[in-house]
């Protein structure tokens, strides 16, 4: 799943994920609110994505707000779903704060590239 309010980033990152055969299917959401709603539906069907790429800087619900809400979901149900923060933020405090969430496995800077995907692949296998 890709969560980002920037439609161009969503398109580019989806293209990279599919073209590299990193993912067979990509769910895109341009809002953390919509993504959380979708995840709750998928949670009921036990079909959560293996991996979520999450932007931090979004209106209405930030990536940090999303992380708080996500980690409030039943732990036994979300355990297999990992989050990679994929953001333009270079702030050390953002990296430190994001890495405090147990579901976050990696903090990456945009744009996503093949080298970063290989790093992520080794973490989720």
VMD Tcl script that builds the backbone (N, CA, C; Angstrom):
set m [mol new atoms 375]
animate dup $m
set s [atomselect $m all]
$s set {name element resname resid chain x y z} {
  {N N UNK 1 A 0.839 -1.174 0.000}
  {CA C UNK 1 A 0.000 0.000 0.000}
  {C C UNK 1 A 0.888 1.242 0.000}
  {N N UNK 2 A 0.493 2.220 -0.799}
  {CA C UNK 2 A 1.153 3.529 -0.822}
  {C C UNK 2 A 0.194 4.561 -0.255}
  {N N UNK 3 A 0.672 5.358 0.697}
  {CA C UNK 3 A -0.138 6.434 1.268}
  {C C UNK 3 A 0.630 7.729 1.099}
  {N N UNK 4 A 0.111 8.601 0.241}
  {CA C UNK 4 A 0.790 9.861 -0.064}
  {C C UNK 4 A -0.231 10.817 -0.672}
  {N N UNK 5 A -0.182 12.070 -0.277}
  {CA C UNK 5 A -1.129 13.047 -0.820}
  {C C UNK 5 A -0.703 13.592 -2.179}
  {N N UNK 6 A 0.493 13.250 -2.637}
  {CA C UNK 6 A 1.009 13.730 -3.915}
  {C C UNK 6 A 0.746 12.674 -4.993}
  {N N UNK 7 A -0.128 13.008 -5.941}
  {CA C UNK 7 A -0.523 12.057 -6.980}
  {C C UNK 7 A 0.650 11.640 -7.865}
  {N N UNK 8 A 1.581 12.546 -8.107}
  {CA C UNK 8 A 2.747 12.209 -8.930}
  {C C UNK 8 A 3.622 11.194 -8.208}
  {N N UNK 9 A 3.858 11.405 -6.915}
  {CA C UNK 9 A 4.631 10.437 -6.134}
  {C C UNK 9 A 3.945 9.078 -6.115}
  {N N UNK 10 A 2.632 9.065 -5.960}
  {CA C UNK 10 A 1.899 7.799 -5.987}
  {C C UNK 10 A 2.118 7.067 -7.306}
  {N N UNK 11 A 2.017 7.791 -8.406}
  {CA C UNK 11 A 2.190 7.199 -9.723}
  {C C UNK 11 A 3.609 6.656 -9.907}
  {N N UNK 12 A 4.600 7.474 -9.581}
  {CA C UNK 12 A 6.002 7.076 -9.755}
  {C C UNK 12 A 6.339 5.874 -8.873}
  {N N UNK 13 A 5.934 5.926 -7.618}
  {CA C UNK 13 A 6.264 4.837 -6.707}
  {C C UNK 13 A 5.532 3.548 -7.071}
  {N N UNK 14 A 4.286 3.658 -7.507}
  {CA C UNK 14 A 3.563 2.467 -7.966}
  {C C UNK 14 A 4.273 1.853 -9.170}
  {N N UNK 15 A 4.680 2.689 -10.104}
  {CA C UNK 15 A 5.382 2.215 -11.297}
  {C C UNK 15 A 6.658 1.472 -10.931}
  {N N UNK 16 A 7.423 2.017 -9.996}
  {CA C UNK 16 A 8.670 1.375 -9.557}
  {C C UNK 16 A 8.383 0.038 -8.884}
  {N N UNK 17 A 7.399 0.006 -8.008}
  {CA C UNK 17 A 7.067 -1.234 -7.295}
  {C C UNK 17 A 6.631 -2.340 -8.248}
  {N N UNK 18 A 5.826 -1.996 -9.235}
  {CA C UNK 18 A 5.330 -2.998 -10.172}
  {C C UNK 18 A 6.388 -3.380 -11.209}
  {N N UNK 19 A 7.097 -2.397 -11.759}
  {CA C UNK 19 A 8.103 -2.669 -12.796}
  {C C UNK 19 A 9.267 -3.490 -12.259}
  {N N UNK 20 A 9.580 -3.331 -10.991}
  {CA C UNK 20 A 10.691 -4.074 -10.391}
  {C C UNK 20 A 10.252 -5.445 -9.875}
  {N N UNK 21 A 8.971 -5.748 -10.014}
  {CA C UNK 21 A 8.373 -6.982 -9.489}
  {C C UNK 21 A 8.485 -7.074 -7.972}
  {N N UNK 22 A 8.617 -5.936 -7.316}
  {CA C UNK 22 A 8.628 -5.901 -5.853}
  {C C UNK 22 A 7.241 -6.232 -5.317}
  {N N UNK 23 A 6.219 -5.779 -6.032}
  {CA C UNK 23 A 4.830 -6.021 -5.623}
  {C C UNK 23 A 4.023 -6.521 -6.808}
  {N N UNK 24 A 3.060 -7.378 -6.525}
  {CA C UNK 24 A 2.156 -7.856 -7.559}
  {C C UNK 24 A 0.933 -6.956 -7.673}
  {N N UNK 25 A 0.600 -6.311 -6.550}
  {CA C UNK 25 A -0.565 -5.420 -6.496}
  {C C UNK 25 A -0.219 -4.260 -5.570}
  {N N UNK 26 A -0.663 -3.065 -5.941}
  {CA C UNK 26 A -0.419 -1.882 -5.120}
  {C C UNK 26 A -1.748 -1.176 -4.873}
  {N N UNK 27 A -2.044 -0.946 -3.613}
  {CA C UNK 27 A -3.208 -0.150 -3.226}
  {C C UNK 27 A -2.690 1.263 -2.982}
  {N N UNK 28 A -3.298 2.252 -3.635}
  {CA C UNK 28 A -2.868 3.638 -3.477}
  {C C UNK 28 A -3.957 4.430 -2.775}
  {N N UNK 29 A -3.549 5.226 -1.800}
  {CA C UNK 29 A -4.474 6.138 -1.127}
  {C C UNK 29 A -3.807 7.505 -1.034}
  {N N UNK 30 A -4.559 8.549 -1.395}
  {CA C UNK 30 A -3.990 9.901 -1.360}
  {C C UNK 30 A -4.314 10.636 -0.060}
  {N N UNK 31 A -4.772 9.899 0.932}
  {CA C UNK 31 A -5.079 10.472 2.237}
  {C C UNK 31 A -4.919 9.399 3.306}
  {N N UNK 32 A -4.342 9.789 4.423}
  {CA C UNK 32 A -4.170 8.847 5.528}
  {C C UNK 32 A -5.524 8.422 6.097}
  {N N UNK 33 A -6.490 9.319 6.074}
  {CA C UNK 33 A -7.839 8.991 6.558}
  {C C UNK 33 A -8.437 7.876 5.709}
  {N N UNK 34 A -8.378 8.041 4.386}
  {CA C UNK 34 A -8.920 7.012 3.486}
  {C C UNK 34 A -8.159 5.699 3.646}
  {N N UNK 35 A -6.844 5.793 3.806}
  {CA C UNK 35 A -6.027 4.588 3.964}
  {C C UNK 35 A -6.418 3.825 5.229}
  {N N UNK 36 A -6.635 4.552 6.309}
  {CA C UNK 36 A -7.023 3.913 7.559}
  {C C UNK 36 A -8.383 3.229 7.420}
  {N N UNK 37 A -9.318 3.883 6.733}
  {CA C UNK 37 A -10.628 3.275 6.482}
  {C C UNK 37 A -10.481 1.991 5.669}
  {N N UNK 38 A -9.651 2.036 4.632}
  {CA C UNK 38 A -9.421 0.865 3.788}
  {C C UNK 38 A -8.771 -0.262 4.586}
  {N N UNK 39 A -7.811 0.081 5.421}
  {CA C UNK 39 A -7.135 -0.933 6.235}
  {C C UNK 39 A -8.095 -1.584 7.222}
  {N N UNK 40 A -9.013 -0.813 7.773}
  {CA C UNK 40 A -10.006 -1.387 8.695}
  {C C UNK 40 A -10.903 -2.381 7.964}
  {N N UNK 41 A -11.262 -2.070 6.712}
  {CA C UNK 41 A -12.050 -3.013 5.909}
  {C C UNK 41 A -11.248 -4.282 5.650}
  {N N UNK 42 A -9.991 -4.096 5.244}
  {CA C UNK 42 A -9.125 -5.237 4.949}
  {C C UNK 42 A -8.830 -6.051 6.196}
  {N N UNK 43 A -8.751 -5.381 7.337}
  {CA C UNK 43 A -8.498 -6.059 8.612}
  {C C UNK 43 A -9.623 -7.033 8.914}
  {N N UNK 44 A -10.842 -6.616 8.638}
  {CA C UNK 44 A -11.995 -7.487 8.862}
  {C C UNK 44 A -11.975 -8.698 7.944}
  {N N UNK 45 A -11.331 -8.543 6.786}
  {CA C UNK 45 A -11.236 -9.649 5.834}
  {C C UNK 45 A -9.912 -10.398 5.974}
  {N N UNK 46 A -9.087 -9.999 6.944}
  {CA C UNK 46 A -7.763 -10.604 7.172}
  {C C UNK 46 A -6.892 -10.535 5.920}
  {N N UNK 47 A -6.949 -9.402 5.228}
  {CA C UNK 47 A -6.186 -9.231 3.992}
  {C C UNK 47 A -5.332 -7.964 4.013}
  {N N UNK 48 A -4.717 -7.686 5.127}
  {CA C UNK 48 A -3.873 -6.490 5.207}
  {C C UNK 48 A -2.686 -6.612 4.258}
  {N N UNK 49 A -2.206 -5.480 3.754}
  {CA C UNK 49 A -1.009 -5.553 2.911}
  {C C UNK 49 A 0.204 -5.961 3.751}
  {N N UNK 50 A 1.184 -6.538 3.097}
  {CA C UNK 50 A 2.420 -6.910 3.789}
  {C C UNK 50 A 3.213 -5.672 4.187}
  {N N UNK 51 A 3.110 -4.646 3.353}
  {CA C UNK 51 A 3.949 -3.472 3.521}
  {C C UNK 51 A 3.181 -2.206 3.165}
  {N N UNK 52 A 3.397 -1.165 3.962}
  {CA C UNK 52 A 2.804 0.149 3.701}
  {C C UNK 52 A 3.940 1.149 3.563}
  {N N UNK 53 A 3.942 1.894 2.460}
  {CA C UNK 53 A 4.862 3.013 2.286}
  {C C UNK 53 A 4.073 4.263 2.657}
  {N N UNK 54 A 4.539 4.986 3.677}
  {CA C UNK 54 A 3.779 6.076 4.284}
  {C C UNK 54 A 4.522 7.401 4.215}
  {N N UNK 55 A 3.875 8.408 3.648}
  {CA C UNK 55 A 4.395 9.773 3.680}
  {C C UNK 55 A 4.042 10.378 5.037}
  {N N UNK 56 A 4.883 11.270 5.535}
  {CA C UNK 56 A 4.608 11.912 6.826}
  {C C UNK 56 A 3.823 13.210 6.695}
  {N N UNK 57 A 4.161 13.998 5.696}
  {CA C UNK 57 A 3.593 15.345 5.573}
  {C C UNK 57 A 2.366 15.341 4.674}
  {N N UNK 58 A 1.209 15.162 5.318}
  {CA C UNK 58 A -0.058 15.164 4.600}
  {C C UNK 58 A -1.064 16.010 5.371}
  {N N UNK 59 A -2.008 16.621 4.655}
  {CA C UNK 59 A -3.024 17.417 5.349}
  {C C UNK 59 A -4.052 16.534 6.055}
  {N N UNK 60 A -4.800 17.111 6.939}
  {CA C UNK 60 A -5.876 16.501 7.719}
  {C C UNK 60 A -5.318 15.479 8.708}
  {N N UNK 61 A -4.772 14.372 8.228}
  {CA C UNK 61 A -4.164 13.359 9.089}
  {C C UNK 61 A -2.724 13.150 8.613}
  {N N UNK 62 A -1.768 13.503 9.456}
  {CA C UNK 62 A -0.362 13.341 9.089}
  {C C UNK 62 A 0.039 11.865 9.160}
  {N N UNK 63 A 1.230 11.576 8.678}
  {CA C UNK 63 A 1.752 10.225 8.797}
  {C C UNK 63 A 1.889 9.797 10.247}
  {N N UNK 64 A 2.267 10.738 11.119}
  {CA C UNK 64 A 2.376 10.413 12.545}
  {C C UNK 64 A 1.006 10.105 13.150}
  {N N UNK 65 A -0.009 10.863 12.749}
  {CA C UNK 65 A -1.378 10.578 13.206}
  {C C UNK 65 A -1.810 9.191 12.738}
  {N N UNK 66 A -1.458 8.875 11.490}
  {CA C UNK 66 A -1.780 7.555 10.947}
  {C C UNK 66 A -1.094 6.455 11.762}
  {N N UNK 67 A 0.186 6.642 12.078}
  {CA C UNK 67 A 0.921 5.637 12.840}
  {C C UNK 67 A 0.271 5.386 14.198}
  {N N UNK 68 A -0.144 6.449 14.875}
  {CA C UNK 68 A -0.819 6.295 16.170}
  {C C UNK 68 A -2.101 5.484 16.014}
  {N N UNK 69 A -2.893 5.821 15.005}
  {CA C UNK 69 A -4.160 5.119 14.774}
  {C C UNK 69 A -3.924 3.671 14.356}
  {N N UNK 70 A -2.933 3.460 13.516}
  {CA C UNK 70 A -2.620 2.108 13.049}
  {C C UNK 70 A -2.209 1.218 14.215}
  {N N UNK 71 A -1.343 1.736 15.065}
  {CA C UNK 71 A -0.853 0.920 16.177}
  {C C UNK 71 A -1.896 0.732 17.282}
  {N N UNK 72 A -3.006 1.461 17.197}
  {CA C UNK 72 A -4.115 1.261 18.132}
  {C C UNK 72 A -5.028 0.114 17.681}
  {N N UNK 73 A -4.838 -0.353 16.440}
  {CA C UNK 73 A -5.612 -1.502 15.949}
  {C C UNK 73 A -5.147 -2.758 16.685}
  {N N UNK 74 A -5.941 -3.818 16.677}
  {CA C UNK 74 A -5.560 -5.036 17.410}
  {C C UNK 74 A -4.178 -5.554 16.994}
  {N N UNK 75 A -3.276 -5.618 17.955}
  {CA C UNK 75 A -1.873 -5.968 17.698}
  {C C UNK 75 A -1.718 -7.323 17.025}
  {N N UNK 76 A -2.518 -8.295 17.437}
  {CA C UNK 76 A -2.390 -9.630 16.855}
  {C C UNK 76 A -2.804 -9.656 15.388}
  {N N UNK 77 A -3.612 -8.697 14.973}
  {CA C UNK 77 A -4.099 -8.657 13.589}
  {C C UNK 77 A -3.180 -7.869 12.667}
  {N N UNK 78 A -2.450 -6.870 13.204}
  {CA C UNK 78 A -1.610 -6.018 12.349}
  {C C UNK 78 A -0.134 -6.409 12.381}
  {N N UNK 79 A 0.210 -7.397 13.175}
  {CA C UNK 79 A 1.614 -7.770 13.381}
  {C C UNK 79 A 2.359 -8.021 12.069}
  {N N UNK 80 A 1.730 -8.626 11.096}
  {CA C UNK 80 A 2.415 -8.982 9.845}
  {C C UNK 80 A 2.521 -7.818 8.864}
  {N N UNK 81 A 1.890 -6.713 9.163}
  {CA C UNK 81 A 1.895 -5.542 8.279}
  {C C UNK 81 A 2.979 -4.564 8.739}
  {N N UNK 82 A 3.991 -4.370 7.902}
  {CA C UNK 82 A 5.121 -3.496 8.233}
  {C C UNK 82 A 4.963 -2.148 7.526}
  {N N UNK 83 A 5.548 -1.107 8.132}
  {CA C UNK 83 A 5.462 0.236 7.558}
  {C C UNK 83 A 6.847 0.769 7.249}
  {N N UNK 84 A 6.985 1.301 6.031}
  {CA C UNK 84 A 8.184 2.015 5.613}
  {C C UNK 84 A 7.782 3.471 5.450}
  {N N UNK 85 A 8.412 4.340 6.228}
  {CA C UNK 85 A 8.165 5.768 6.066}
  {C C UNK 85 A 8.924 6.206 4.817}
  {N N UNK 86 A 8.205 6.801 3.874}
  {CA C UNK 86 A 8.783 7.279 2.621}
  {C C UNK 86 A 8.402 8.744 2.488}
  {N N UNK 87 A 9.350 9.616 2.811}
  {CA C UNK 87 A 9.027 11.026 2.958}
  {C C UNK 87 A 10.115 11.922 2.392}
  {N N UNK 88 A 9.796 13.170 2.209}
  {CA C UNK 88 A 10.794 14.154 1.785}
  {C C UNK 88 A 11.464 14.812 2.994}
  {N N UNK 89 A 10.999 14.506 4.189}
  {CA C UNK 89 A 11.538 15.127 5.400}
  {C C UNK 89 A 12.934 14.609 5.714}
  {N N UNK 90 A 13.846 15.549 5.885}
  {CA C UNK 90 A 15.224 15.214 6.263}
  {C C UNK 90 A 15.473 15.526 7.735}
  {N N UNK 91 A 14.423 15.872 8.464}
  {CA C UNK 91 A 14.572 16.238 9.867}
  {C C UNK 91 A 14.897 15.014 10.719}
  {N N UNK 92 A 15.957 15.107 11.496}
  {CA C UNK 92 A 16.355 14.011 12.378}
  {C C UNK 92 A 15.253 13.685 13.390}
  {N N UNK 93 A 14.552 14.719 13.859}
  {CA C UNK 93 A 13.481 14.480 14.836}
  {C C UNK 93 A 12.337 13.677 14.221}
  {N N UNK 94 A 12.053 13.882 12.924}
  {CA C UNK 94 A 11.026 13.075 12.260}
  {C C UNK 94 A 11.471 11.620 12.177}
  {N N UNK 95 A 12.735 11.400 11.822}
  {CA C UNK 95 A 13.255 10.039 11.734}
  {C C UNK 95 A 13.211 9.351 13.097}
  {N N UNK 96 A 13.651 10.070 14.107}
  {CA C UNK 96 A 13.658 9.506 15.460}
  {C C UNK 96 A 12.234 9.173 15.906}
  {N N UNK 97 A 11.304 10.100 15.703}
  {CA C UNK 97 A 9.907 9.883 16.113}
  {C C UNK 97 A 9.269 8.718 15.359}
  {N N UNK 98 A 9.518 8.637 14.059}
  {CA C UNK 98 A 8.937 7.554 13.253}
  {C C UNK 98 A 9.465 6.194 13.699}
  {N N UNK 99 A 10.743 6.136 13.993}
  {CA C UNK 99 A 11.355 4.863 14.378}
  {C C UNK 99 A 10.950 4.387 15.770}
  {N N UNK 100 A 10.254 5.229 16.525}
  {CA C UNK 100 A 9.750 4.820 17.833}
  {C C UNK 100 A 8.510 3.931 17.726}
  {N N UNK 101 A 7.884 3.903 16.554}
  {CA C UNK 101 A 6.708 3.061 16.333}
  {C C UNK 101 A 7.157 1.647 15.976}
  {N N UNK 102 A 6.600 0.662 16.635}
  {CA C UNK 102 A 7.039 -0.724 16.435}
  {C C UNK 102 A 6.748 -1.241 15.026}
  {N N UNK 103 A 5.760 -0.689 14.362}
  {CA C UNK 103 A 5.416 -1.158 13.016}
  {C C UNK 103 A 6.340 -0.591 11.934}
  {N N UNK 104 A 7.107 0.450 12.252}
  {CA C UNK 104 A 8.008 1.068 11.272}
  {C C UNK 104 A 9.299 0.260 11.195}
  {N N UNK 105 A 9.604 -0.225 9.989}
  {CA C UNK 105 A 10.815 -1.027 9.792}
  {C C UNK 105 A 11.921 -0.265 9.075}
  {N N UNK 106 A 11.567 0.861 8.439}
  {CA C UNK 106 A 12.571 1.624 7.684}
  {C C UNK 106 A 12.083 3.048 7.479}
  {N N UNK 107 A 13.038 3.975 7.423}
  {CA C UNK 107 A 12.764 5.385 7.139}
  {C C UNK 107 A 13.539 5.730 5.880}
  {N N UNK 108 A 12.830 6.075 4.807}
  {CA C UNK 108 A 13.464 6.392 3.529}
  {C C UNK 108 A 13.099 7.790 3.066}
  {N N UNK 109 A 14.011 8.365 2.314}
  {CA C UNK 109 A 13.749 9.669 1.698}
  {C C UNK 109 A 13.295 9.467 0.261}
  {N N UNK 110 A 12.321 10.276 -0.151}
  {CA C UNK 110 A 11.855 10.266 -1.539}
  {C C UNK 110 A 12.966 10.798 -2.438}
  {N N UNK 111 A 12.973 10.375 -3.675}
  {CA C UNK 111 A 12.103 9.401 -4.334}
  {C C UNK 111 A 12.579 7.977 -4.080}
  {N N UNK 112 A 11.662 7.054 -4.168}
  {CA C UNK 112 A 11.954 5.640 -4.007}
  {C C UNK 112 A 12.796 5.166 -5.185}
  {N N UNK 113 A 13.807 4.336 -4.905}
  {CA C UNK 113 A 14.616 3.774 -5.990}
  {C C UNK 113 A 14.895 2.298 -5.719}
  {N N UNK 114 A 15.538 1.647 -6.667}
  {CA C UNK 114 A 15.783 0.203 -6.587}
  {C C UNK 114 A 16.685 -0.151 -5.403}
  {N N UNK 115 A 17.684 0.656 -5.120}
  {CA C UNK 115 A 18.571 0.392 -3.982}
  {C C UNK 115 A 17.777 0.375 -2.687}
  {N N UNK 116 A 16.887 1.343 -2.518}
  {CA C UNK 116 A 16.043 1.385 -1.327}
  {C C UNK 116 A 15.121 0.171 -1.266}
  {N N UNK 117 A 14.566 -0.223 -2.412}
  {CA C UNK 117 A 13.688 -1.399 -2.433}
  {C C UNK 117 A 14.436 -2.655 -1.993}
  {N N UNK 118 A 15.679 -2.780 -2.415}
  {CA C UNK 118 A 16.475 -3.939 -1.997}
  {C C UNK 118 A 16.703 -3.930 -0.493}
  {N N UNK 119 A 16.915 -2.753 0.099}
  {CA C UNK 119 A 17.059 -2.645 1.544}
  {C C UNK 119 A 15.772 -3.078 2.255}
  {N N UNK 120 A 14.656 -2.643 1.725}
  {CA C UNK 120 A 13.359 -2.978 2.315}
  {C C UNK 120 A 13.074 -4.469 2.156}
  {N N UNK 121 A 13.387 -5.009 0.988}
  {CA C UNK 121 A 13.139 -6.427 0.722}
  {C C UNK 121 A 13.851 -7.309 1.751}
  {N N UNK 122 A 15.065 -6.958 2.085}
  {CA C UNK 122 A 15.817 -7.756 3.058}
  {C C UNK 122 A 15.205 -7.685 4.460}
  {N N UNK 123 A 14.465 -6.628 4.741}
  {CA C UNK 123 A 13.838 -6.468 6.065}
  {C C UNK 123 A 12.533 -7.236 6.206}
  {N N UNK 124 A 11.852 -7.454 5.110}
  {CA C UNK 124 A 10.522 -8.059 5.188}
  {C C UNK 124 A 10.483 -9.512 4.757}
  {N N UNK 125 A 11.588 -10.055 4.339}
  {CA C UNK 125 A 11.606 -11.460 3.914}
  {C C UNK 125 A 11.677 -12.380 5.100}
}
mol reanalyze $m
mol bondsrecalc $m
mol representation Tube
mol addrep $m
